[in-house]
Amino acid sequence: MVVSGIISGGVFCQDMDDIVVSGVSGELQVEFSIRNAAETVLNSFLETYYPDGGGKVRITGLAELMEAYLDGVPLQELYRPHQEYTEVDGFVVLSMAFYQDGSLVDTCSQTVYQANNRVNERPSSYRYFLSRFRERTVFVEHVLSVSYIFRGQELRAGVAYMQENGRSAYRVLSLNNGGMTEGKVCVHQYVPSDLADRCGVDVEQLLYVDFELGRSSGNRFAQFDKMRCTFDHGNHLERTAFVFKNLFGVLETLVMTGQNKRTSELEATFSWIGRKYRKTSTDLTTSHTVCTGYIDDVTHASVKDAIRSTEVYLLDGLELGDQVTVTDIDLDYAMPRTSPLAAYLTYRVSEKVQERFSRVAVRESEIFDDTFDDTFE
């Protein structure tokens, strides 16, 4: 009996092929066992298969099966803005034991890494960032996050900033990833103000950060991958920030600078009480429809990742806001394009009670209150 379809070194989930067992005669029982990186058994079960006329058994649907066990660390636990890096398992192991006539005839196992898109790469040789972006626009009030499967890479950040004399400068910072386990996922999170402090400048002086993955050899740094994060210091009238788990199950942020339209729906029940027609319950649900603003194709694909993500939260500066549920989308566009690309998402706060109480404190020493904007500054 020969088992084919196992990929040495692991496979991204949606790249999994069927497992084909050749040379089977009669009933074949397969015991499946799914374990996490700590060797804890998550599930096990027994299936019975029968060969075709050529003596082959084809086991299909494994990608859909494994996807259910690759949710990873909950986003609330993963999001740690002031923690330089976090080690995440990022994979599970599927083991199979083959029995015929009650006797064990073969065993095999497949390591499966999280990815809800087809990647067409092997995790064992994937030394790059776990993100679609090579360049992206970011804001100084939000955390910068980069992740990768650790294969001995080094991470550094090239920080560009404006000096007091009006000239630009560039400084390279080495970022710690000591103690990482080979084959696990390393998630880095950096607050822009912390990077600015390490360069001895104010956060508003930052121009961009180049995150570089590579390996040092003497005085030479062999670069594997690079992601440039360019800071937008503009004053947008509306800005809606989300954090979610991308196609690889690691942190990604998405900031929409377009219009945010709010629509409320009233759901209530009424009844006669004491000969009066009264409202007995009220449920006010608000939907938010936000526009990305003009975006490129990579950001458009990242919007799709946010839609697929099992966890999406609003960001309020560095703090996690409400968890939200995407209820509608408008991603339509035509090729060739005759207008800039934009997308619309409609979401609701996931909690039943959606509203939050807020009260602005009175500042007696100031002439104007919070309703006066900064238009003339």
N, C-alpha and C positions, 0 to 999 in steps of 0.2 A: 504494500500500500504506500502511495506517495501523496504527500500534502504539498500543494503549491499555492502561491499567493501571499505567503508571509514575507514581509519586507524587513530585512535586517536593519537595526538602528531606529526603527519606528516609522510611523506614517502619520500625516495629518488626517484628521477624522474623515473629511469629505473626499479624500484621495484614496480611501480604502477600496480595494478590489474584492471580488468574490474569492472565497476560499474553495479550491477545487481538490477533491480527494479522488485519486485514481486507484484502480485495481481493487475495487470493492466488490465483494460477492455476498449477497444477502443483506440482512439488516445491519445498519451502522448506527450505534449510539454515540452521541457526542456530549460530554459533560463540559459545560461552559462555566468559567469562573472569572469574575471581574474584581481586580484588586487595585487599590490606589498605590501611590509611591511609598507609603509606609507599610505596604504588604497587608493592609487590612482588607478582608474580603467584603466587597460591597454587595455582591449578589452571586448566586450560583444556581444553575438549573440544568436539566437533562433534556435533550432533544433526540428524536429518532428519525433517521433518513433512510431512503431506499435508492439504490443506484439506477441509472438509466441503462439503456441497452449496451452501452460501451463500458459499463462498470464504473461510471463516474458519479460522484455526488457533488453538487454545487451548492455551497452555503452562501446565501445572499442576504442583503439588508443589514449587514454588520455596521455600516456607517450610522444608520438611523438608531440602531441599538446602542452604540457607544456614545452617541451624542447626549443621551439622557444622563450619563455618568460624568460628563465633562463640564458641569456648571462652574466648578472651581470655587474659589474663595468668594463669599458674599462681598458685594461692592463696599458696604459700610465698613467691613473689616480690612479690605484692601486699600481703601483711601486713607493715607497717612501722610499729609503734606510735608511735615517736618522730619519724616523718617527717610533717610537717604535712599535706602533700598530694602526691598522685601523679597524673600525667597518663596516662590510659589511652585507647587508640584507641576501643574500644567499638563499632566498626562495620567492615564490609567493603563493597566495591563490586562489584556484579554488572554486567558489561558484555555486551551482546549485539550481534552483527553478523549481518545477514540477507542471504542470498545466494539469487539465483535465476538459473538457467542459467549459473552460475559467476561472476556479476557481483554486486558489493556494491550493495544497493538501499536499505539503511537501517541506522542504528545507534542504540542507546539504552543508558542505564545507570541502575541503581537502587542507592541507598545504603541499606544494611540495618543497623539497630541491634539489639543483642542484647536479647531478651526471650522467655522460653519460655512466657509466658502471653499471651493477647490483652490489649492495653492500650487500644485504641480512642482513642489520641491520636497526634498527629504529632510526631516528634522535633524538627522545626523550631520548634515552638511550645511544647514541653514544657520549662518553666522550673522544675520542681519537683524535690523529692528523689526519687532512684531507690530508693524503699522503700515498703512498704505502711503503715508506721507514721506516725501523727501524734503519738501518745503511747506511751511505753513505759517499762518498769521496767528499770533497769540497776544494776550493782554497781561499786563504786569500784576493784576490782582488775582490771577488764576495760577494754579500749580502747573509746572511743566513735568510731563511724565514720558519716559521712554522705557521700553522693555525688550528683552531678547532671551533666547535660549542660551544658557551659559555653556560655552565651549572653550573657556580659557581666554575670552576676549578681555580687553581693557576698555574702559569708558573714560572719555575726557570731554571737556566742554571748552570751546573757544568762545569767549565772551567779547563782543564788540560794544564799545560805549563811547560817548562824547566826553571829552575832558573839559575842564573849566575854561581852558584857552580856546575852545571852539574846535579843536582838532580831534579826530577819532583815534581810538587806541584799541588794541586787541590783546587779550590775555588768555592763555591756555591754562585750564584748571584740571588736575587729575581727580577723578571721582572714584570713591572707594567701592569695591565690590569683593573685598577679601572674605574668604570663608564660604563662598558660593559652592554649591554642589553641581558637579558636571551633569548636564542634561536637564536640569531644572530651569525654571523661568525666573529671571531677575527683573523686578519691577522697581525702577528708580522714580522718585518724586522730588522735585526741587522747587522751592519758592523763589521767584525772581528776586525778591529783596535780599534773600540770603546770598544768592550769586553776586548781586551788586555789592553787598558788604565785603565779600571776599576779594572784590576788585577795588574796594575803597571808594566807591562812588554811590550816588543816589540812584534808586531804582528807575527814576524818570530819565536818567542818562543812558540807559541800556538801549542798544540798537537791535542786536540780534544775538542768538546763541547757536553755535554749531555743536551739536552732539555728534561725537565720532566714536565708532567702534573699530577696534583694531588690535594689533599686538606689537609690542616694542621689541626691537632687535638692535641692541646697542643704542646708538643715538637716533636710530630710524624708527618711525612709527608707521607700520604697514596698515593702511586703512581698509576696512572691510565695507563699512557703510557710514553714511553721514545724513543727518537731518538738521535742517536749518529752521529755527523758530524766530521769526521776525516780529518785533513788538509793534503793535498799533497803539500809538499814544493819542489817537483822535478822540474827540468827544461825540460819541454817537447818541442820537436822541433816544434810541431804544437798543438794548442789548440783552439777549437771553442766552444764558450759558447752561449747557448740559454736561454731565459726566456719565459715561456708560462703559460697558465692557464691549470691546470691539470684536472683530471676527475671531481673534486669537484668545479672547477671554481676559484681556488685560485692559488697564485704564486708558480711556481716550476722552478728550474734551472736544466740545463743539460749541462755538459761539455764533449765534445768529444776530445779525445787526439790522435786519429788516423790521417791518411793522409787526406789532403784536396786537391782534384783534381779540377781544374778549366777548364771549357770548354766554349769557346765563339762561338756564332753563329751570322753571319752577315745577316741581312735582309735589303735589299735596293731596291729602285725602280729606273729605268733608263728611259730616254727619249731623243729624238732628239731635241736639242736646238741650233738654229743658225747653222744647218747642222753639228752639233757635237753631238756625243753620250755621254750624261752626266748623272752622278748620281744625282738624285734630292732629295733623302732622304736616311738617314742611321739610322739603329737601331741595335746596338750591344748589345746582350743579353748574359750574363755570367751565367752559371750554376755551382754550387759548389756541389761536391759529397764528403761528409765527412764520416769518419769511427769512430765509437764510441770507438775503441780499445776494448780490452777484457772486457766483462761486465757479470754481473750475471743476473738471471731471473727477479729480481725486476726492475733493470735498463732497461732491454729489454721491460718490460711492460710500463715503464715510457716513453720510446721512442715512443710507440704506442699512449700514451696520447698526446705527442707533435704533432704527425701526425694528431690526431683528433682535436686538439685545433684550435679555430677560430682565435687566435692571437698568433703569434710566432715572437719574436724579437731576434736579436743578442745582446750580451752583450759586451761592451768594458769597462772592469773594473766595476765601479759602474754606468756607463752611459748606457742608452738604445741606441742601435745602430739602424740599419735599420730593418723595418718589413720585414719578408721573407715569401715566400710561398713554402711549400714542394711540389715538382712536381714528385718525384719518390722515391721508397724505395726498400731495399733488406733486408728482415727480415727472410729469409729462414734458417731453421736448421732442423736436423734430430734427432730422438730419437731412441736408446740411442746415445748421442753425442760422436763423436770421435775426436772433436777438440773444443777449447774454443769458447764461444759464442761471436759474434760481429754483428753489424748492420750497414747498410749504408743508409744515407739520401741524396737526391739531392734536393737542394733548389735554388730559385732565389730571388733576392731583389724585393720586391713588387712594388717599384716605377719604373716608365717607364725609368727615367734617373737614372741609377744604380751607375755610377762612382762618386767618391768624390775626390775633389782636395786636395792634401797635398804637403807641401814643407818643407823640413828639413832645419832649420836655421843653418848657418855656425858658428861653435864654434872656434874662432880664437886661443884661449888659449890652445887647445888640439892638440896632435900630430896626433891622428887617428880620422877619421870621423865615422858616424853611420854604415858604412859597416863593421867595425871591431867588431867581436863578443867577448863574454866573455869566450871563450874556455879555456884560460889559467889561469883564476882566481881560 
